[in-house]
Amino acid sequence: MKIRSHSDSHVVELEDGSRWQIFPGDVDITLDWLPETDLTLVLAGDEVCSHVLVSDGRPVRVIRDGERWPETEVKSMLKGG
């Protein structure tokens, strides 16, 4: 699936119109994304994210735009590197 919009570093809109918030610790991976970047959306279902977007084998954790990240888990993960 291609990118429709990625003007905010933490939100990506895909060509199907879905919008996804990018996990704060994964934003650096998305800096190389271009409109022609091919992404695959995969159901993750873990405690932090519902899905991952994969490009070139590099997963990026995401949740639907408008949802909230689980604060305690995110802080713990970001502190751990």
N, CA, C and O of each residue as an XYZ file, in Angstrom:
324
protein
N       0.838     -1.154      0.000
C       0.000      0.000      0.000
C       0.902      1.241      0.000
O       1.938      1.260      0.664
N       0.513      2.245     -0.725
C       1.310      3.474     -0.830
C       0.841      4.518      0.186
O      -0.236      4.400      0.770
N       1.665      5.529      0.377
C       1.388      6.621      1.296
C       0.639      7.730      0.558
O       1.047      8.164     -0.519
N      -0.454      8.174      1.156
C      -1.183      9.316      0.605
C      -0.635     10.613      1.196
O      -0.466     11.605      0.487
N      -0.360     10.593      2.506
C       0.130     11.795      3.185
C       0.978     11.389      4.384
O       0.657     10.443      5.103
N       2.066     12.125      4.579
C       2.944     11.889      5.734
C       3.561     13.224      6.138
O       4.768     13.339      6.351
N       2.678     14.244      6.238
C       3.172     15.589      6.531
C       3.557     15.769      7.990
O       4.459     16.548      8.297
N       2.884     15.058      8.900
C       3.274     15.059     10.314
C       4.172     13.862     10.533
O       3.888     12.774     10.033
N       5.244     14.047     11.269
C       6.184     12.940     11.445
C       5.587     11.771     12.204
O       6.083     10.649     12.100
N       4.528     12.014     12.965
C       3.961     10.950     13.795
C       2.654     10.364     13.255
O       2.074      9.484     13.892
N       2.177     10.829     12.094
C       0.940     10.315     11.495
C       1.174     10.051     10.022
O       1.777     10.863      9.320
N       0.689      8.900      9.557
C       0.770      8.580      8.137
C      -0.629      8.211      7.652
O      -1.359      7.482      8.322
N      -0.992      8.726      6.475
C      -2.256      8.359      5.844
C      -1.938      7.486      4.642
O      -1.114      7.845      3.801
N      -2.594      6.343      4.569
C      -2.356      5.412      3.473
C      -3.347      5.651      2.341
O      -4.338      6.361      2.512
N      -3.074      5.058      1.193
C      -3.889      5.292      0.014
C      -5.330      4.842      0.183
O      -6.202      5.292     -0.560
N      -5.605      3.954      1.154
C      -6.988      3.530      1.403
C      -7.734      4.501      2.308
O      -8.903      4.280      2.625
N      -7.056      5.595      2.735
C      -7.674      6.609      3.575
C      -7.485      6.385      5.066
O      -7.845      7.248      5.866
N      -6.927      5.245      5.458
C      -6.704      4.995      6.879
C      -5.537      5.847      7.377
O      -4.574      6.095      6.651
N      -5.645      6.291      8.637
C      -4.615      7.133      9.244
C      -4.074      6.420     10.466
O      -4.831      5.860     11.258
N      -2.743      6.445     10.615
C      -2.059      5.693     11.666
C      -1.072      6.576     12.403
O      -0.316      7.331     11.792
N      -1.086      6.472     13.743
C      -0.101      7.154     14.581
C       1.118      6.255     14.710
O       0.995      5.055     14.957
N       2.264      6.830     14.546
C       3.518      6.088     14.600
C       4.062      6.118     16.025
O       4.053      7.158     16.684
N       4.533      4.969     16.490
C       5.097      4.866     17.825
C       6.266      5.844     17.947
O       7.120      5.894     17.062
N       6.314      6.624     19.036
C       7.375      7.641     19.168
C       8.794      7.098     18.979
O       9.647      7.802     18.438
N       9.057      5.901     19.400
C      10.393      5.328     19.258
C      10.715      4.840     17.857
O      11.851      4.455     17.580
N       9.713      4.852     16.958
C       9.916      4.366     15.590
C       9.899      5.478     14.544
O      10.084      5.208     13.357
N       9.682      6.719     14.963
C       9.579      7.829     14.011
C      10.828      7.933     13.143
O      10.722      8.268     11.963
N      12.000      7.658     13.694
C      13.238      7.769     12.914
C      13.243      6.844     11.699
O      13.835      7.178     10.673
N      12.597      5.695     11.803
C      12.530      4.752     10.671
C      11.726      5.350      9.524
O      12.025      5.100      8.357
N      10.702      6.142      9.854
C       9.795      6.670      8.829
C      10.367      7.863      8.074
O       9.781      8.299      7.083
N      11.493      8.395      8.522
C      12.063      9.580      7.866
C      12.472      9.297      6.423
O      12.570     10.222      5.617
N      12.710      8.036      6.089
C      13.076      7.659      4.721
C      11.871      7.356      3.841
O      12.028      7.126      2.642
N      10.675      7.353      4.414
C       9.487      7.019      3.639
C       9.166      8.113      2.628
O       9.208      9.302      2.947
N       8.849      7.701      1.418
C       8.438      8.588      0.338
C       7.044      8.163     -0.117
O       6.606      7.068      0.235
N       6.331      8.989     -0.886
C       4.995      8.596     -1.353
C       4.978      7.258     -2.095
O       3.976      6.544     -2.065
N       6.071      6.922     -2.753
C       6.110      5.658     -3.497
C       6.559      4.463     -2.639
O       6.621      3.337     -3.132
N       6.869      4.708     -1.362
C       7.255      3.617     -0.474
C       6.098      2.640     -0.342
O       4.964      3.041     -0.081
N       6.385      1.365     -0.523
C       5.359      0.328     -0.418
C       5.327     -0.180      1.022
O       6.331     -0.674      1.534
N       4.168     -0.055      1.671
C       3.994     -0.473      3.055
C       3.007     -1.620      3.137
O       2.056     -1.690      2.359
N       3.234     -2.510      4.075
C       2.295     -3.593      4.356
C       1.801     -3.411      5.783
O       2.600     -3.300      6.712
N       0.485     -3.382      5.954
C      -0.122     -3.251      7.273
C      -0.390     -4.649      7.819
O      -1.062     -5.459      7.182
N       0.146     -4.920      9.010
C       0.033     -6.244      9.617
C      -0.565     -6.094     11.015
O      -0.153     -5.223     11.781
N      -1.531     -6.940     11.340
C      -2.124     -6.955     12.671
C      -1.088     -7.426     13.673
O      -0.462     -8.468     13.476
N      -0.898     -6.661     14.757
C       0.111     -7.011     15.758
C      -0.546     -7.527     17.030
O      -0.195     -8.595     17.533
N      -1.503     -6.760     17.546
C      -2.239     -7.183     18.723
C      -1.392     -7.375     19.968
O      -1.689     -8.250     20.781
N      -0.345     -6.577     20.136
C       0.406     -6.683     21.385
C      -0.072     -5.607     22.352
O      -1.033     -4.896     22.056
N       0.574     -5.479     23.486
C       0.101     -4.559     24.516
C       0.337     -3.089     24.197
O      -0.274     -2.219     24.817
N       1.207     -2.800     23.247
C       1.495     -1.404     22.921
C       0.815     -0.966     21.631
O       0.254      0.128     21.578
N       0.850     -1.785     20.601
C       0.298     -1.374     19.310
C      -0.662     -2.429     18.765
O      -0.571     -3.611     19.095
N      -1.575     -1.968     17.928
C      -2.526     -2.887     17.319
C      -2.012     -3.436     15.990
O      -2.379     -4.540     15.586
N      -1.161     -2.661     15.309
C      -0.670     -3.024     13.980
C       0.793     -2.612     13.833
O       1.329     -1.860     14.647
N       1.418     -3.117     12.787
C       2.723     -2.622     12.363
C       2.664     -2.345     10.867
O       1.982     -3.042     10.116
N       3.385     -1.325     10.453
C       3.593     -1.052      9.038
C       4.996     -1.523      8.711
O       5.952     -1.179      9.407
N       5.120     -2.310      7.655
C       6.408     -2.882      7.303
C       6.826     -2.382      5.927
O       6.059     -2.437      4.966
N       8.056     -1.896      5.855
C       8.670     -1.495      4.599
C      10.102     -2.007      4.612
O      10.846     -1.745      5.557
N      10.486     -2.721      3.592
C      11.841     -3.273      3.503
C      12.216     -4.085      4.740
O      13.371     -4.077      5.165
N      11.246     -4.781      5.311
C      11.501     -5.639      6.455
C      11.654     -4.913      7.774
O      11.957     -5.536      8.793
N      11.452     -3.612      7.772
C      11.593     -2.811      8.992
C      10.211     -2.475      9.536
O       9.508     -1.656      8.945
N       9.801     -3.090     10.653
C       8.465     -2.832     11.198
C       8.411     -1.517     11.980
O       9.351     -1.150     12.684
N       7.297     -0.834     11.836
C       7.014      0.389     12.568
C       5.697      0.171     13.304
O       4.673     -0.125     12.688
N       5.731      0.319     14.619
C       4.527      0.111     15.414
C       3.563      1.280     15.229
O       3.973      2.441     15.241
N       2.272      0.964     15.056
C       1.265      1.996     14.837
C      -0.041      1.637     15.551
O      -0.318      0.476     15.851
N      -0.828      2.683     15.809
C      -2.214      2.545     16.242
C      -3.038      3.480     15.371
O      -2.499      4.399     14.753
N      -4.346      3.245     15.324
C      -5.206      4.116     14.517
C      -5.125      5.554     15.027
O      -5.067      5.794     16.233
N      -5.123      6.493     14.102
C      -5.085      7.896     14.470
C      -6.311      8.208     15.326
O      -7.431      7.823     14.989
N      -6.086      8.903     16.427
C      -7.168      9.237     17.348
C      -7.184      8.360     18.586
O      -7.782      8.725     19.598
N      -6.526      7.196     18.517
C      -6.412      6.342     19.690
C      -5.264      6.848     20.555
O      -4.455      7.667     20.120
N      -5.208      6.347     21.782
C      -4.157      6.774     22.704
C      -3.192      5.636     22.963
O      -3.598      4.483     23.115
N      -1.909      5.968     23.011
C      -0.894      4.987     23.357
C      -1.028      4.632     24.836
O      -1.349      5.508     25.640
N      -0.791      3.378     25.223
C      -0.797      3.016     26.646
C       0.408      3.668     27.333
O       1.546      3.237     27.145
N       0.151      4.693     28.117
C       1.195      5.565     28.646
C       2.292      4.835     29.419
O       3.477      5.075     29.188
N       1.913      3.964     30.314
C       2.905      3.274     31.148
C       3.836      2.419     30.307
O       5.051      2.451     30.503
N       3.273      1.642     29.357
C       4.079      0.765     28.520
C       5.009      1.563     27.604
O       6.167      1.194     27.407
N       4.487      2.665     27.047
C       5.305      3.484     26.156
C       6.477      4.091     26.908
O       7.610      4.047     26.430
N       6.216      4.657     28.082
C       7.304      5.236     28.869
C       8.357      4.194     29.204
O       9.557      4.458     29.128
N       7.900      3.027     29.570
C       8.831      1.939     29.906
C       9.696      1.554     28.706
O      10.904      1.363     28.841
N       9.065      1.442     27.521
C       9.802      1.059     26.322
C      10.790      2.132     25.894
O      11.904      1.820     25.471
N      10.389      3.396     26.000
C      11.265      4.489     25.582
C      12.450      4.648     26.535
O      13.547      5.002     26.102
N      12.243      4.392     27.817
C      13.343      4.453     28.772
C      14.352      3.338     28.526
O      15.554      3.510     28.726
N      13.830      2.177     28.082
C      14.686      1.024     27.841
C      15.477      1.105     26.556
O      16.351      0.275     26.307
N      15.175      2.110     25.727
C      15.933      2.268     24.487
C      15.215      1.654     23.396
O      15.685      1.677     22.258
